[in-house]
């Protein structure tokens, strides 16, 4: 009897686990591929997820996964149409039944999206980030760890809870280094520098802040990320300013502005160049003319904070360096006007981006608007009359021809549908066979697990494999006049290797692989 009870207890214990595991069926291939594209190509992930109708309407696990990935892809692609309903579906399932990874993803996404949409309160968002950090500690995924710790650290910095922010940001920087996310690593290091900058105000020691800013500059420079380097140099300039090393502050600010101007000219930077830090650096070294030259570049900035800072710097320069009372009063008044405008905008929740345009639109007379509306209505009526008249004239002649054409089209459509289905099946079989031939190759299998730099003989094997599977693919490229390097890139693309794996095998950076692919496509066209 005790043995029977023991077995019965075991069955009752294990049955819910078995049922739960049966409910969590594997997700479709398109959805799995879409998850891998969330970080690098969210727009492509959205397209793939749009094809997963079965998963979207499948069991709870599949639907929750689809909702999670769809909202995440939309968030990463800066979509304005983020669904809180889909977010709630994903979070309500995974927070209660998901793995540590899914829970971390759900908490991070709920906090980030709701913060983006201003849904809920700031303590709720921060709580989600904190819970996400705890789950990320148990899932060993550097990507999600980077994201959620970075968010939580920034929020702690904003609250001036620097002792809480620094460990989180250090964890984010460490995870970003493991995940190869150098941009996030630079951001985390800059924010750590900010934390130590304000902590250093207490004992007048900004050594730690400077060290992290220098580290951010080094990481950005090694990764050849110019925009990140300009941000790191601006942070470094602030550290030097605070510690009184004004010459180094000026040097850092000047280099940051130079990089921003270069990126802006090349169309790689949309935000305006930040001239105020450079102007302040010139002010600190006593160069009034250069300070005014650069601060004036920010007078017409679309950002009210930037304009306020420019006006504030201007009246300080005129007051402390040029001793011009009239200009000091002028720019102090302009600063106060902008400050009043900012307070009013924060109170009403509205921002007027272009005051001149707004005033012109407001001053447009009612008569002009009515005249325009009447003209549009009359023009529409005339066009509609002409269309109806023309339609009635040709409708009778076309009616019989359309009936005959519809009968003929129906027959042809049935035939084409049958042929198309056969063609699709044949193409699918060819694709499956080609994929199996490629994946069974020992060299390809080893490279998919652990990509490495290839020897000439290994390149020859890959090109021969491409020839074998795709009917002389590399040979046709060689006869078309493409170089050996072009053919290697083309073969890697054809065999389905990713950009990062291709970079390792070619011994170049992923950015260089992307450029090589673009040049190759233009040559093939």
C-alpha positions in Angstrom: 0.0 0.0 0.0 2.7 2.6 0.8 4.4 1.7 -2.5 1.2 2.2 -4.5 0.7 5.6 -2.7 4.2 6.6 -3.5 3.8 5.7 -7.2 0.5 7.5 -7.3 2.0 10.6 -5.7 4.8 10.5 -8.2 2.4 10.3 -11.1 0.3 13.1 -9.8 3.4 15.3 -9.4 4.9 14.6 -12.8 1.6 14.8 -14.8 1.3 18.6 -14.7 5.0 18.9 -15.9 4.3 16.5 -18.8 1.2 18.3 -19.8 3.0 21.7 -19.6 5.8 20.4 -21.7 3.4 19.0 -24.3 1.7 22.4 -24.5 5.1 24.1 -25.3 5.5 22.8 -28.8 8.4 24.1 -30.8 8.0 27.4 -32.7 7.9 27.5 -36.5 11.2 27.9 -38.4 10.3 31.4 -39.6 9.7 32.5 -36.0 13.0 31.1 -34.8 14.8 32.9 -37.6 13.0 36.1 -36.8 14.2 35.9 -33.2 17.8 35.7 -34.4 17.2 38.9 -36.5 15.7 41.0 -33.7 19.1 42.6 -32.9 20.6 43.1 -36.4 17.6 43.3 -38.8 14.3 44.0 -37.0 12.5 45.0 -40.2 13.2 41.6 -41.7 12.0 40.0 -38.5 8.7 41.8 -38.8 8.3 40.5 -42.4 9.0 36.9 -41.3 6.6 37.1 -38.3 3.9 38.4 -40.6 4.0 35.0 -42.3 3.5 33.0 -39.1 -0.3 32.9 -39.2 -0.4 29.4 -37.6 1.7 30.4 -34.7 -0.2 33.7 -34.3 -3.4 31.7 -33.8 -1.8 28.6 -32.3 -1.7 27.5 -28.7 -0.9 29.8 -25.8 2.9 29.2 -25.9 3.2 29.9 -29.7 0.9 32.9 -29.5 2.8 34.4 -26.5 6.1 33.9 -28.3 4.8 35.5 -31.5 3.5 38.5 -29.6 6.7 38.9 -27.7 8.9 38.8 -30.8 6.5 41.0 -32.8 6.5 43.8 -30.2 10.2 43.5 -29.8 10.9 43.7 -33.5 8.6 46.8 -33.7 10.4 48.4 -30.8 13.9 47.8 -32.3 12.8 49.2 -35.7 11.4 52.4 -34.0 7.8 51.6 -35.0 5.2 54.0 -33.7 2.5 51.2 -33.8 3.4 49.1 -30.8 0.6 46.9 -29.4 0.1 47.0 -25.7 -2.4 44.1 -26.1 0.2 41.9 -27.6 2.7 42.9 -25.0 0.2 42.0 -22.2 -0.4 38.6 -23.9 3.3 37.8 -24.0 4.1 39.1 -20.5 1.1 37.4 -18.7 2.2 34.1 -20.1 6.0 34.2 -19.8 6.2 35.9 -16.4 4.2 33.1 -14.9 5.4 30.1 -17.0 8.5 31.1 -19.0 12.1 30.3 -18.6 14.5 32.8 -16.9 15.4 34.1 -20.4 11.8 34.6 -21.5 11.0 36.3 -18.1 14.0 38.6 -18.5 12.9 39.5 -22.1 9.3 40.0 -21.0 10.2 42.3 -18.0 12.7 44.3 -20.2 10.2 44.7 -23.0 7.3 45.7 -20.8 9.3 48.3 -19.1 10.9 49.7 -22.3 7.7 49.8 -24.4 5.5 51.2 -21.6 8.1 53.8 -20.9 8.3 54.7 -24.6 4.5 55.0 -24.8 4.2 56.8 -21.4 1.9 54.0 -20.2 2.0 53.6 -16.4 4.4 55.2 -13.9 8.1 55.5 -13.6 8.3 53.3 -10.5 6.5 50.5 -12.5 9.0 50.7 -15.4 12.0 50.7 -13.0 10.5 47.7 -11.1 10.3 45.8 -14.4 13.9 46.6 -15.2 15.0 45.4 -11.8 13.0 42.2 -12.1 14.5 41.7 -15.5 18.0 42.1 -14.1 17.3 39.3 -11.5 16.1 36.9 -14.2 19.0 37.8 -16.6 21.4 36.7 -13.8 20.1 33.2 -14.2 19.8 32.8 -18.0 23.5 33.5 -19.1 22.4 35.5 -22.1 24.8 38.5 -22.5 22.4 40.3 -25.0 19.4 40.5 -22.7 21.7 41.2 -19.8 23.3 44.1 -21.6 19.9 45.6 -22.4 18.1 45.3 -19.1 21.1 46.3 -16.9 21.8 49.3 -19.1 18.2 50.5 -18.8 18.1 50.0 -15.0 21.5 51.7 -14.6 20.3 54.8 -16.6 17.2 55.0 -14.5 19.2 54.9 -11.3 21.5 57.6 -12.7 18.5 59.8 -13.5 17.4 59.5 -9.9 20.9 60.3 -8.7 21.2 56.9 -7.0 24.7 56.5 -8.2 25.7 53.7 -5.8 22.9 51.6 -7.3 23.6 52.7 -10.9 27.3 51.9 -11.0 27.1 48.1 -10.4 24.2 47.8 -12.9 26.1 49.8 -15.6 29.3 47.8 -15.0 27.3 44.6 -15.5 25.9 46.0 -18.7 29.4 46.9 -19.9 30.7 43.5 -19.1 27.8 41.7 -20.8 28.1 44.0 -23.9 31.7 43.0 -24.2 30.7 39.3 -24.2 27.9 39.9 -26.8 30.1 42.1 -29.0 27.8 45.1 -28.6 30.4 47.8 -28.5 27.9 50.6 -28.9 26.1 49.6 -25.7 29.5 49.1 -24.0 30.5 52.6 -24.8 27.1 53.9 -23.6 27.5 52.0 -20.3 31.0 53.3 -19.7 29.9 56.9 -20.4 27.1 56.6 -17.9 29.4 55.1 -15.3 31.7 58.1 -15.9 28.7 60.4 -15.3 27.9 58.5 -12.0 31.5 59.0 -10.7 31.5 62.6 -12.0 28.7 63.5 -9.7 29.9 61.3 -6.8 33.3 63.1 -7.2 31.7 66.4 -6.5 31.5 65.4 -2.8 35.3 65.1 -2.2 36.5 66.9 -5.4 38.0 63.7 -6.9 37.0 63.0 -10.5 39.7 60.4 -11.2 37.3 57.5 -11.6 35.0 59.5 -13.9 38.0 60.4 -16.1 39.2 56.7 -16.2 35.8 55.4 -17.4 35.5 58.2 -20.0 39.0 57.4 -21.3 38.0 53.7 -21.4 34.9 54.6 -23.4 37.0 56.5 -25.9 39.4 53.6 -26.3 36.6 51.1 -26.9 34.9 53.4 -29.5 38.2 54.0 -31.2 39.1 50.3 -31.4 35.6 49.5 -32.7 35.9 52.4 -35.3 32.5 53.8 -34.1 32.9 57.5 -34.7 29.6 58.7 -33.3 30.2 56.7 -30.1 33.7 58.2 -29.9 32.3 61.7 -30.2 30.0 61.0 -27.2 32.8 59.6 -25.2 35.0 62.6 -26.0 32.3 64.9 -24.9 32.0 63.0 -21.6 35.8 63.1 -21.2 35.8 66.9 -21.8 33.3 67.3 -19.0 35.6 65.3 -16.7 38.6 67.5 -17.5 36.5 70.6 -17.1 35.3 69.5 -13.7 38.9 68.7 -12.6 40.3 72.0 -13.9 42.3 70.6 -16.8 40.8 73.1 -19.3 43.4 72.6 -22.1 42.6 68.8 -22.2 38.9 69.6 -22.0 39.3 71.9 -25.0 41.2 69.3 -27.0 38.6 66.6 -26.3 35.7 68.9 -27.2 37.4 70.1 -30.4 37.9 66.5 -31.5 34.3 65.5 -30.6 32.9 68.4 -32.7 35.2 67.5 -35.6 33.9 64.0 -35.7 30.3 65.1 -35.4 30.7 67.6 -38.3 32.3 64.9 -40.4 29.4 62.5 -39.8 26.9 65.2 -40.4 28.5 66.1 -43.8 28.5 62.4 -44.8 24.8 62.0 -43.9 25.6 59.5 -41.1 24.4 61.8 -38.3 20.9 63.2 -38.2 21.2 65.1 -34.9 22.7 68.6 -35.0 26.3 69.0 -34.0 26.7 69.8 -30.3 28.8 73.0 -30.2 28.0 74.2 -26.7 30.6 71.9 -24.9 33.3 73.3 -27.2 32.2 76.8 -26.6 32.2 76.2 -22.9 35.8 74.8 -23.2 37.0 77.9 -25.0 35.3 80.0 -22.3 37.2 78.1 -19.6 40.5 78.9 -21.2 39.6 82.5 -21.6 39.1 82.6 -25.4 36.0 84.8 -25.7 36.0 85.1 -29.5 36.2 81.4 -30.2 33.6 80.7 -27.4 31.1 83.1 -29.0 31.9 81.8 -32.5 30.8 78.3 -31.5 28.0 79.2 -29.1 26.3 81.2 -31.9 26.0 78.0 -33.9 23.5 76.7 -31.4 21.2 79.8 -31.4 18.9 78.2 -34.0 18.9 74.7 -32.7 15.6 72.9 -32.8 16.1 71.7 -29.2 15.1 74.3 -26.6 17.5 73.0 -24.0 20.4 73.5 -26.5 19.2 77.1 -27.2 18.9 77.8 -23.4 22.4 76.5 -22.8 23.7 78.7 -25.6 22.0 81.8 -24.2 23.3 81.0 -20.8 26.9 80.6 -22.0 26.6 83.8 -24.0 25.7 86.0 -21.1 28.4 84.4 -18.9 31.0 85.1 -21.6 29.9 88.7 -22.0 29.8 89.1 -18.2 33.0 87.3 -17.1 35.3 87.7 -20.2 34.1 90.8 -22.1 32.5 92.7 -19.3 29.8 94.0 -21.6 26.8 94.7 -19.3 24.4 95.5 -22.2 25.0 92.2 -24.0 25.0 90.4 -20.6 21.5 91.7 -19.9 20.3 90.9 -23.5 21.3 87.2 -23.4 20.2 86.8 -19.8 16.7 88.1 -20.9 16.7 85.7 -23.9 17.6 82.8 -21.5 14.8 83.7 -19.2 12.3 83.8 -22.1 13.4 80.4 -23.2 13.2 79.1 -19.7 9.7 80.4 -19.3 8.8 78.8 -22.6 10.2 75.5 -21.5 8.2 75.6 -18.3 5.0 76.4 -20.2 5.6 73.5 -22.6 6.3 71.1 -19.9 3.1 72.2 -18.1 0.9 71.8 -21.2 2.7 68.8 -22.7 3.1 70.5 -26.1 6.0 71.7 -28.0 5.9 74.1 -30.9 8.6 73.0 -33.3 8.5 75.9 -35.6 7.0 79.1 -34.2 7.1 81.1 -37.4 5.3 78.4 -39.4 2.7 78.1 -36.6 2.0 81.8 -36.6 1.6 81.9 -40.3 -0.9 79.0 -40.3 -2.8 80.6 -37.5 -3.1 83.9 -39.4 -4.5 82.4 -42.5 -8.0 83.9 -43.1 -11.2 81.9 -43.0 -12.1 83.2 -46.5 -9.0 81.7 -48.0 -9.7 78.3 -46.4 -13.3 78.3 -47.6 -12.3 79.3 -51.2 -9.8 76.4 -51.3 -12.4 74.0 -50.0 -15.1 75.1 -52.5 -12.6 74.9 -55.4 -11.7 71.3 -54.4 -15.3 70.3 -54.1 -16.2 71.7 -57.6 -13.2 70.1 -59.1 -14.1 66.8 -57.6 -17.7 67.0 -58.9 -16.5 67.8 -62.4 -14.0 64.9 -62.4 -16.7 62.6 -61.1 -19.2 63.7 -63.8 -16.7 63.1 -66.5 -15.7 59.7 -65.2 -19.4 58.6 -65.0 -20.1 59.8 -68.4 -17.2 58.0 -69.9 -18.0 54.9 -67.9 -21.6 54.7 -69.2 -20.4 55.1 -72.8 -18.1 52.1 -72.7 -19.8 49.9 -70.1 -22.2 48.4 -72.6 -19.5 47.5 -75.1 -17.2 46.0 -72.5 -19.9 44.0 -70.7 -20.1 41.1 -73.1 -16.3 41.1 -73.7 -15.7 40.9 -69.9 -18.1 37.9 -69.5 -16.2 36.0 -72.2 -12.8 37.1 -70.7 -13.9 36.0 -67.3 -14.8 32.5 -68.5 -11.5 32.2 -70.3 -9.6 33.5 -67.4 -11.2 31.1 -65.0 -10.1 28.2 -67.2 -6.5 29.6 -67.5 -6.4 30.4 -63.8 -7.3 26.8 -62.9 -4.6 25.5 -65.2 -2.0 28.0 -63.9 -2.9 27.2 -60.3 -2.2 23.5 -60.9 1.1 24.2 -62.7 2.2 26.7 -60.0 1.5 24.2 -57.3 3.6 21.6 -59.1 6.4 24.2 -59.7 6.4 25.2 -56.0 6.7 21.6 -54.9 9.5 21.0 -57.3 11.4 24.1 -56.2 10.9 23.2 -52.5 12.3 19.8 -53.1 15.3 21.2 -54.9 15.8 23.7 -52.0 15.6 21.0 -49.4 18.0 18.7 -51.3 20.5 21.6 -51.8 20.3 22.6 -48.1 20.9 18.9 -47.0 23.8 18.6 -49.4 25.4 21.7 -47.9 24.8 20.9 -44.3 26.1 17.3 -44.7 29.4 18.6 -45.9 32.0 18.1 -43.1 33.7 21.4 -43.7 30.5 23.4 -43.7 29.3 21.6 -40.6 32.5 22.4 -38.7 32.4 26.0 -39.8 28.8 26.5 -38.7 29.7 25.4 -35.2 33.1 27.2 -35.0 33.9 29.6 -37.9 37.6 30.2 -38.5 40.0 31.7 -41.0 40.2 29.4 -44.0 43.2 28.2 -46.0 43.3 28.2 -49.8 42.5 24.5 -50.0 39.4 24.9 -47.7 38.3 27.8 -49.9 38.6 25.5 -53.0 36.4 22.9 -51.2 33.7 25.5 -50.5 33.8 26.7 -54.1 33.6 23.1 -55.4 30.7 22.5 -53.1 28.9 25.6 -54.4 29.6 24.3 -58.0 28.3 20.9 -57.2 25.0 22.1 -55.5 24.3 25.1 -57.6 25.4 23.9 -61.0 28.8 25.5 -61.5 28.0 28.6 -59.5 31.6 29.8 -58.7 32.8 28.8 -62.1 30.2 31.0 -63.7 31.3 33.9 -61.5 34.9 33.4 -62.5 34.0 33.4 -66.2 32.1 36.6 -65.6 35.4 38.3 -64.6 34.9 38.4 -60.8 38.0 38.3 -58.6 38.8 35.5 -56.2 37.8 37.6 -53.3 34.4 38.4 -54.9 33.9 34.7 -55.6 34.7 33.8 -52.0 32.1 36.3 -50.6 29.5 35.1 -53.1 30.1 31.4 -52.2 29.7 32.2 -48.5 26.4 34.1 -49.2 25.1 31.2 -51.4 26.0 28.6 -48.7 24.1 30.6 -46.1 26.8 31.8 -43.8 26.0 34.9 -41.7 27.9 38.2 -41.9 29.7 37.7 -38.6 30.8 34.1 -39.6 31.9 35.3 -43.0 34.0 38.0 -41.4 35.9 35.4 -39.3 36.5 33.1 -42.3 37.6 36.0 -44.5 39.7 37.6 -41.8 38.0 41.0 -42.0 35.4 43.0 -40.0 31.7 42.5 -40.4 31.3 46.0 -41.7 33.9 45.1 -44.5 31.9 42.0 -45.3 28.7 44.1 -45.6 30.5 46.5 -48.0 31.9 43.6 -50.0 28.4 42.1 -50.4 27.0 45.5 -51.6 29.9 45.8 -54.2 29.3 42.2 -55.3 25.6 42.8 -55.8 26.3 45.8 -58.0 28.8 43.8 -60.1 26.4 40.9 -60.5 23.6 43.3 -61.6 
